[in-house]
Amino acid sequence: MSLSVVPEKYRSLRSFTLGDSPELADQLLDLVLKGVKTATCSTEDEPNTSKPGERWIVLDGRGEPRCVIESTEVIYCRYSEVDAAFAHDEGEGDRSLAYWREAHRRYFARLGRFSEDMMLMCERFRLVEVLADRRVAS
């Protein structure tokens, strides 16, 4: 991660990448930057568990810092209990619960972790700052 684009006030923050591939990371990041994606989820045992008020650096598919978000709400619920409002806030596909369920079933299956009653950390967030690319072209 290149800290040259990260303002000093954010350099102590933890960072993460959305998704499980560089392509998906960039697609989901684009939704965050456009203000469409204001929520995300992960399994409850992943190291990126958060709490309201915590800020994070979001990395692109190359591992470069692109923005800072702040958690506004964190709830724990089972995959089967995720509701349409949360699916809409995740901002993916047509933003429906049906789309969310299918996409996340495939995602967690790729990770070898899917089950209907798996516990998820469901997090809503707000975009705090988009980080300018300050690298000098070579």
N, CA, C and O of each residue as an XYZ file, in Angstrom:
552
protein
N       0.841     -1.177      0.000
C       0.000      0.000      0.000
C       0.886      1.240      0.000
O       1.801      1.363      0.815
N       0.609      2.138     -0.905
C       1.371      3.379     -0.999
C       0.759      4.433     -0.086
O      -0.338      4.929     -0.341
N       1.481      4.769      0.979
C       0.972      5.762      1.924
C       1.119      7.182      1.403
O       0.612      8.111      2.033
N       1.796      7.387      0.273
C       2.006      8.743     -0.232
C       0.699      9.436     -0.590
O       0.643     10.665     -0.596
N      -0.355      8.678     -0.890
C      -1.639      9.290     -1.232
C      -2.549      9.427     -0.012
O      -3.641      9.988     -0.112
N      -2.105      8.918      1.132
C      -2.931      8.935      2.342
C      -2.524     10.115      3.224
O      -1.381     10.187      3.674
N      -3.456     11.040      3.472
C      -3.125     12.150      4.375
C      -2.685     11.619      5.744
O      -3.151     10.576      6.202
N      -1.799     12.345      6.367
C      -1.235     11.951      7.667
C      -2.312     11.535      8.663
O      -2.136     10.554      9.385
N      -3.412     12.257      8.713
C      -4.459     11.987      9.704
C      -5.102     10.607      9.541
O      -5.773     10.138     10.460
N      -4.914      9.948      8.396
C      -5.511      8.633      8.159
C      -4.497      7.490      8.186
O      -4.889      6.330      8.065
N      -3.235      7.777      8.337
C      -2.207      6.737      8.167
C      -2.236      5.637      9.212
O      -1.661      4.570      8.997
N      -2.892      5.873     10.336
C      -2.964      4.828     11.368
C      -4.193      3.935     11.208
O      -4.371      2.988     11.973
N      -5.034      4.227     10.228
C      -6.255      3.447     10.036
C      -5.948      2.069      9.452
O      -4.965      1.878      8.736
N      -6.817      1.119      9.780
C      -6.744     -0.184      9.131
C      -7.273     -0.038      7.703
O      -8.007      0.901      7.394
N      -6.894     -0.969      6.849
C      -7.342     -0.925      5.460
C      -7.905     -2.282      5.063
O      -7.617     -3.303      5.688
N      -8.705     -2.268      4.018
C      -9.254     -3.519      3.489
C      -9.641     -3.326      2.033
O      -9.745     -2.204      1.537
N      -9.849     -4.449      1.367
C     -10.302     -4.486     -0.012
C     -11.661     -5.156     -0.035
O     -11.856     -6.183      0.615
N     -12.592     -4.598     -0.765
C     -13.904     -5.216     -0.935
C     -13.793     -6.374     -1.915
O     -12.997     -6.312     -2.852
N     -14.577     -7.429     -1.717
C     -14.592     -8.541     -2.651
C     -13.431     -9.505     -2.464
O     -12.682     -9.425     -1.491
N     -13.301    -10.417     -3.421
C     -12.280    -11.463     -3.320
C     -11.418    -11.580     -4.573
O     -10.752    -12.594     -4.779
N     -11.431    -10.542     -5.408
C     -10.559    -10.513     -6.585
C     -10.301     -9.051     -6.918
O     -11.075     -8.179     -6.525
N      -9.213     -8.776     -7.643
C      -8.949     -7.387     -8.024
C     -10.097     -6.762     -8.827
O     -10.425     -5.590     -8.641
N     -10.701     -7.549     -9.715
C     -11.794     -7.027    -10.539
C     -13.007     -6.669     -9.680
O     -13.591     -5.599     -9.845
N     -13.382     -7.556     -8.770
C     -14.526     -7.296     -7.905
C     -14.224     -6.133     -6.958
O     -15.096     -5.309     -6.682
N     -12.993     -6.071     -6.465
C     -12.607     -4.962     -5.585
C     -12.814     -3.629     -6.291
O     -13.345     -2.688     -5.701
N     -12.400     -3.543     -7.543
C     -12.549     -2.293     -8.296
C     -14.011     -1.988     -8.597
O     -14.424     -0.831     -8.533
N     -14.797     -3.005     -8.923
C     -16.231     -2.786     -9.187
C     -16.948     -2.263     -7.947
O     -17.721     -1.308     -8.024
N     -16.688     -2.894     -6.804
C     -17.359     -2.486     -5.570
C     -16.862     -1.116     -5.108
O     -17.648     -0.298     -4.629
N     -15.568     -0.868     -5.250
C     -15.026      0.437     -4.894
C     -15.683      1.526     -5.730
O     -16.012      2.590     -5.205
N     -15.877      1.280     -7.012
C     -16.523      2.262     -7.880
C     -17.919      2.615     -7.350
O     -18.323      3.778     -7.385
N     -18.649      1.614     -6.862
C     -19.977      1.859     -6.286
C     -19.883      2.716     -5.027
O     -20.735      3.572     -4.789
N     -18.844      2.484     -4.221
C     -18.633      3.308     -3.018
C     -18.345      4.745     -3.422
O     -18.934      5.677     -2.874
N     -17.444      4.928     -4.377
C     -17.055      6.271     -4.803
C     -18.220      7.035     -5.416
O     -18.269      8.262     -5.326
N     -19.162      6.325     -6.039
C     -20.344      6.957     -6.633
C     -21.453      7.196     -5.612
O     -22.464      7.822     -5.931
N     -21.270      6.697     -4.376
C     -22.292      6.867     -3.348
C     -23.429      5.877     -3.428
O     -24.432      6.025     -2.729
N     -23.288      4.859     -4.279
C     -24.328      3.836     -4.447
C     -24.210      2.778     -3.353
O     -25.218      2.354     -2.788
N     -23.006      2.360     -3.059
C     -22.749      1.325     -2.052
C     -22.447      1.999     -0.721
O     -21.427      2.671     -0.570
N     -23.344      1.812      0.240
C     -23.173      2.392      1.576
C     -23.260      1.325      2.654
O     -23.494      1.627      3.825
N     -23.068      0.073      2.249
C     -23.099     -1.040      3.199
C     -22.253     -2.182      2.655
O     -22.011     -2.289      1.453
N     -21.812     -3.031      3.579
C     -21.052     -4.221      3.215
C     -21.251     -5.256      4.314
O     -21.743     -4.936      5.395
N     -20.872     -6.477      4.037
C     -20.971     -7.507      5.071
C     -19.789     -8.448      4.969
O     -19.129     -8.547      3.935
N     -19.546     -9.128      6.058
C     -18.476    -10.119      6.111
C     -18.870    -11.161      7.150
O     -19.818    -10.968      7.911
N     -18.133    -12.264      7.170
C     -18.410    -13.252      8.198
C     -17.968    -12.673      9.536
O     -17.037    -11.869      9.598
N     -18.627    -13.078     10.582
C     -18.371    -12.486     11.899
C     -16.954    -12.720     12.411
O     -16.489    -12.004     13.298
N     -16.265    -13.719     11.857
C     -14.921    -14.034     12.362
C     -13.794    -13.447     11.514
O     -12.623    -13.709     11.791
N     -14.118    -12.661     10.490
C     -13.073    -12.041      9.682
C     -12.386    -10.949     10.492
O     -12.992    -10.371     11.395
N     -11.136    -10.664     10.178
C     -10.389     -9.687     10.984
C     -10.817     -8.234     10.761
O     -10.339     -7.338     11.456
N     -11.708     -7.994      9.805
C     -12.101     -6.611      9.549
C     -13.405     -6.231     10.252
O     -14.146     -5.378      9.763
N     -13.686     -6.856     11.393
C     -14.869     -6.450     12.138
C     -14.703     -5.001     12.582
O     -13.597     -4.544     12.871
N     -15.803     -4.307     12.629
C     -15.773     -2.875     12.847
C     -16.749     -2.472     13.932
O     -17.515     -3.292     14.437
N     -16.710     -1.192     14.282
C     -17.678     -0.644     15.229
C     -18.064      0.751     14.742
O     -17.270      1.395     14.056
N     -19.256      1.233     15.076
C     -19.665      2.558     14.621
C     -18.644      3.620     15.023
O     -18.129      3.621     16.141
N     -18.367      4.521     14.085
C     -17.393      5.584     14.305
C     -15.996      5.236     13.837
O     -15.155      6.123     13.694
N     -15.731      3.965     13.596
C     -14.398      3.559     13.133
C     -14.240      3.902     11.657
O     -15.154      3.710     10.855
N     -13.075      4.407     11.320
C     -12.761      4.744      9.933
C     -11.794      3.729      9.352
O     -10.970      3.150     10.060
N     -11.912      3.528      8.048
C     -11.130      2.544      7.308
C     -10.633      3.146      6.009
O     -11.291      4.013      5.434
N      -9.496      2.703      5.550
C      -9.027      3.007      4.199
C      -9.477      1.855      3.306
O      -9.218      0.690      3.606
N     -10.149      2.186      2.210
C     -10.565      1.172      1.245
C      -9.545      1.159      0.109
O      -9.223      2.193     -0.477
N      -9.052     -0.030     -0.181
C      -8.044     -0.228     -1.225
C      -8.690     -0.665     -2.529
O      -9.748     -1.294     -2.524
N      -8.055     -0.333     -3.639
C      -8.539     -0.818     -4.934
C      -7.977     -2.218     -5.184
O      -7.325     -2.797     -4.316
N      -8.234     -2.750     -6.368
C      -7.804     -4.106     -6.701
C      -6.302     -4.290     -6.767
O      -5.828     -5.426     -6.749
N      -5.534     -3.208     -6.843
C      -4.063     -3.278     -6.838
C      -3.505     -3.052     -5.450
O      -2.288     -3.053     -5.262
N      -4.396     -2.855     -4.455
C      -3.943     -2.616     -3.091
C      -3.602     -1.167     -2.800
O      -2.969     -0.867     -1.788
N      -4.019     -0.264     -3.681
C      -3.747      1.161     -3.496
C      -4.903      1.829     -2.748
O      -6.064      1.529     -3.024
N      -4.606      2.725     -1.810
C      -5.653      3.416     -1.055
C      -6.456      4.350     -1.949
O      -5.889      5.140     -2.704
N      -7.789      4.254     -1.859
C      -8.638      5.071     -2.735
C      -9.619      5.968     -1.996
O      -9.990      7.027     -2.502
N     -10.046      5.553     -0.795
C     -10.966      6.400     -0.052
C     -10.964      6.004      1.416
O     -10.409      4.978      1.810
N     -11.604      6.853      2.208
C     -11.787      6.586      3.631
C     -13.286      6.531      3.883
O     -14.038      7.396      3.434
N     -13.705      5.506      4.607
C     -15.111      5.379      5.000
C     -15.190      5.362      6.527
O     -14.198      5.120      7.215
N     -16.380      5.623      7.034
C     -16.623      5.565      8.469
C     -17.848      4.699      8.724
O     -18.910      4.931      8.147
N     -17.699      3.713      9.581
C     -18.816      2.839      9.943
C     -19.864      3.657     10.690
O     -19.542      4.408     11.610
N     -21.105      3.504     10.287
C     -22.191      4.211     10.971
C     -23.099      3.257     11.741
O     -23.776      3.660     12.687
N     -23.109      1.982     11.326
C     -23.943      0.989     12.003
C     -23.352     -0.393     11.775
O     -22.941     -0.722     10.662
N     -23.312     -1.183     12.803
C     -22.849     -2.566     12.689
C     -23.855     -3.442     13.419
O     -24.115     -3.258     14.608
N     -24.414     -4.392     12.690
C     -25.323     -5.360     13.306
C     -24.877     -6.759     12.895
O     -24.233     -6.947     11.863
N     -25.227     -7.715     13.710
C     -24.939     -9.113     13.404
C     -26.261     -9.814     13.150
O     -27.197     -9.709     13.943
N     -26.327    -10.529     12.035
C     -27.527    -11.309     11.739
C     -27.134    -12.471     10.834
O     -26.044    -12.491     10.263
N     -28.011    -13.407     10.718
C     -27.768    -14.577      9.873
C     -28.004    -14.207      8.406
O     -28.787    -13.308      8.098
N     -27.321    -14.909      7.517
C     -27.489    -14.703      6.078
C     -28.975    -14.663      5.720
O     -29.417    -13.777      4.989
N     -29.733    -15.614      6.232
C     -31.156    -15.729      5.902
C     -32.003    -14.592      6.475
O     -33.166    -14.441      6.101
N     -31.431    -13.791      7.379
C     -32.178    -12.692      8.007
C     -31.884    -11.323      7.385
O     -32.516    -10.334      7.755
N     -30.940    -11.254      6.452
C     -30.637     -9.976      5.806
C     -31.887     -9.507      5.072
O     -32.535    -10.286      4.373
N     -32.223     -8.227      5.235
C     -33.469     -7.711      4.650
C     -33.227     -6.903      3.375
O     -32.089     -6.620      3.002
N     -34.321     -6.543      2.725
C     -34.261     -5.829      1.444
C     -33.598     -4.462      1.588
O     -32.907     -4.022      0.670
N     -33.789     -3.790      2.703
C     -33.186     -2.468      2.899
C     -31.661     -2.573      2.917
O     -30.968     -1.748      2.321
N     -31.147     -3.589      3.603
C     -29.689     -3.765      3.637
C     -29.174     -4.144      2.248
O     -28.152     -3.621      1.803
N     -29.873     -5.047      1.565
C     -29.458     -5.445      0.214
C     -29.413     -4.216     -0.702
O     -28.487     -4.078     -1.501
N     -30.380     -3.346     -0.595
C     -30.408     -2.114     -1.391
C     -29.193     -1.239     -1.078
O     -28.557     -0.702     -1.984
N     -28.879     -1.100      0.207
C     -27.746     -0.257      0.615
C     -26.400     -0.838      0.176
O     -25.431     -0.094      0.021
N     -26.327     -2.161     -0.028
C     -25.083     -2.741     -0.546
C     -24.828     -2.277     -1.972
O     -23.682     -2.261     -2.421
N     -25.890     -1.896     -2.695
C     -25.738     -1.222     -3.976
C     -25.345     -2.074     -5.159
O     -24.984     -1.531     -6.203
N     -25.400     -3.377     -5.039
C     -24.918     -4.249     -6.106
C     -26.060     -4.729     -7.003
O     -27.199     -4.867     -6.556
N     -25.733     -4.983     -8.285
C     -26.723     -5.504     -9.229
C     -27.936     -4.596     -9.313
O     -27.807     -3.379     -9.439
N     -29.120     -5.200     -9.242
C     -30.360     -4.411     -9.284
C     -30.793     -3.953     -7.895
O     -31.874     -3.389     -7.730
N     -29.956     -4.195     -6.911
C     -30.140     -3.771     -5.513
C     -31.275     -4.509     -4.801
O     -31.713     -4.094     -3.728
N     -31.745     -5.595     -5.396
C     -32.831     -6.374     -4.782
C     -32.274     -7.395     -3.792
O     -31.095     -7.746     -3.837
N     -33.140     -7.860     -2.903
C     -32.753     -8.903     -1.956
C     -32.420    -10.197     -2.693
O     -31.489    -10.906     -2.311
N     -33.177    -10.510     -3.748
C     -32.902    -11.736     -4.517
C     -31.499    -11.682     -5.123
O     -30.760    -12.664     -5.058
N     -31.130    -10.550     -5.708
C     -29.791    -10.404     -6.275
C     -28.736    -10.532     -5.176
O     -27.746    -11.248     -5.330
N     -28.960     -9.833     -4.075
C     -28.010     -9.867     -2.959
C     -27.782    -11.304     -2.495
O     -26.642    -11.732     -2.310
N     -28.882    -12.049     -2.309
C     -28.744    -13.428     -1.807
C     -27.935    -14.300     -2.752
O     -27.057    -15.046     -2.318
N     -28.229    -14.206     -4.046
C     -27.510    -15.047     -5.006
C     -26.030    -14.647     -5.096
O     -25.156    -15.514     -5.086
N     -25.749    -13.357     -5.183
C     -24.357    -12.898     -5.290
C     -23.563    -13.263     -4.039
O     -22.408    -13.677     -4.136
N     -24.172    -13.112     -2.872
C     -23.451    -13.411     -1.637
C     -23.366    -14.916     -1.362
O     -22.422    -15.373     -0.719
N     -24.324    -15.670     -1.834
C     -24.222    -17.136     -1.749
C     -22.987    -17.582     -2.540
O     -22.182    -18.375     -2.053
N     -22.848    -17.060     -3.769
C     -21.680    -17.417     -4.602
C     -20.387    -16.934     -3.957
O     -19.401    -17.671     -3.922
N     -20.379    -15.715     -3.451
C     -19.174    -15.145     -2.830
C     -18.726    -15.987     -1.636
O     -17.567    -16.397     -1.569
N     -19.635    -16.247     -0.695
C     -19.242    -17.005      0.496
C     -18.943    -18.468      0.156
O     -18.143    -19.105      0.841
N     -19.571    -19.006     -0.887
C     -19.242    -20.370     -1.331
C     -17.813    -20.412     -1.875
O     -17.083    -21.372     -1.625
N     -17.408    -19.369     -2.623
C     -16.023    -19.312     -3.121
C     -15.041    -19.306     -1.964
O     -13.937    -19.836     -2.081
N     -15.434    -18.712     -0.852
C     -14.571    -18.678      0.328
C     -14.671    -19.957      1.156
O     -13.950    -20.124      2.140
N     -15.577    -20.865      0.750
C     -15.763    -22.116      1.473
C     -16.493    -21.926      2.793
O     -16.297    -22.705      3.725
N     -17.332    -20.898      2.884
C     -17.934    -20.562      4.167
C     -19.450    -20.464      4.136
O     -20.046    -20.128      5.159
N     -20.101    -20.739      3.018
C     -21.535    -20.468      2.944
C     -22.389    -21.456      3.726
O     -22.166    -22.666      3.683
N     -23.363    -20.920      4.436
C     -24.491    -21.694      4.956
C     -25.629    -20.706      5.188
O     -25.390    -19.530      5.461
N     -26.857    -21.183      5.079
C     -28.037    -20.323      5.245
C     -28.072    -19.654      6.610
O     -28.596    -18.549      6.752
N     -27.513    -20.323      7.617
C     -27.575    -19.753      8.973
C     -26.248    -19.151      9.430
O     -26.046    -18.912     10.621
N     -25.336    -18.903      8.468
C     -24.064    -18.283      8.841
C     -24.317    -16.891      9.414
O     -25.213    -16.176      8.966
N     -23.516    -16.517     10.409
C     -23.633    -15.205     11.030
C     -22.783    -14.206     10.258
O     -21.628    -14.479      9.934
N     -23.362    -13.053      9.969
C     -22.679    -12.001      9.228
C     -22.575    -10.732     10.060
O     -23.445    -10.436     10.879
N     -21.514     -9.999      9.842
C     -21.415     -8.639     10.350
C     -21.891     -7.747      9.207
O     -21.245     -7.669      8.162
N     -23.016     -7.079      9.409
C     -23.597     -6.197      8.397
C     -23.325     -4.757      8.816
O     -23.742     -4.309      9.884
N     -22.626     -4.059      7.959
C     -22.128     -2.726      8.302
C     -22.615     -1.690      7.300
O     -22.517     -1.883      6.088
N     -23.133     -0.602      7.816
C     -23.429      0.562      6.984
C     -22.316      1.577      7.233
O     -21.755      1.648      8.326
N     -22.008      2.361      6.199
C     -20.913      3.318      6.304
C     -21.213      4.555      5.474
O     -22.128      4.583      4.651
N     -20.403      5.574      5.726
C     -20.484      6.779      4.903
C     -19.100      7.044      4.326
O     -18.083      6.737      4.948
N     -19.079      7.614      3.136
C     -17.829      7.991      2.489
C     -17.329      9.278      3.138
O     -18.037     10.284      3.155
N     -16.113      9.245      3.668
C     -15.526     10.408      4.341
C     -14.692     11.230      3.366
O     -14.835     12.450      3.286
N     -13.824     10.554      2.631
C     -12.926     11.285      1.725
C     -12.437     10.364      0.619
O     -12.096      9.203      0.850
N     -12.412     10.916     -0.591
C     -11.795     10.223     -1.726
C     -10.342     10.669     -1.741
O     -10.051     11.863     -1.682
N      -9.438      9.715     -1.820
C      -8.010     10.016     -1.783
C      -7.500     10.276     -3.195
O      -7.644      9.438     -4.085
N      -6.908     11.437     -3.385
C      -6.352     11.797     -4.688
C      -5.137     10.933     -4.974
O      -4.390     10.564     -4.067
N      -4.955     10.625     -6.215
C      -3.772      9.886     -6.620
C      -2.649     10.893     -6.796
O      -2.606     11.610     -7.796
N      -1.745     10.949     -5.837
C      -0.665     11.944     -5.854
C       0.641     11.363     -6.392
O       1.681     12.018     -6.320
N       0.601     10.158     -6.924
C       1.836      9.563     -7.449
C       2.276     10.320     -8.696
O       1.446     10.808     -9.463
N       3.554     10.409     -8.887
C       4.099     11.066    -10.067
C       4.258     10.014    -11.145
O       4.836      8.953    -10.910
N       3.748     10.310    -12.319
C       3.874      9.363    -13.451
C       5.346      9.197    -13.797
O       6.108     10.163    -13.787
N       5.734      7.979    -14.099
C       7.142      7.738    -14.458
C       7.295      7.502    -15.934
O       8.408      7.283    -16.412
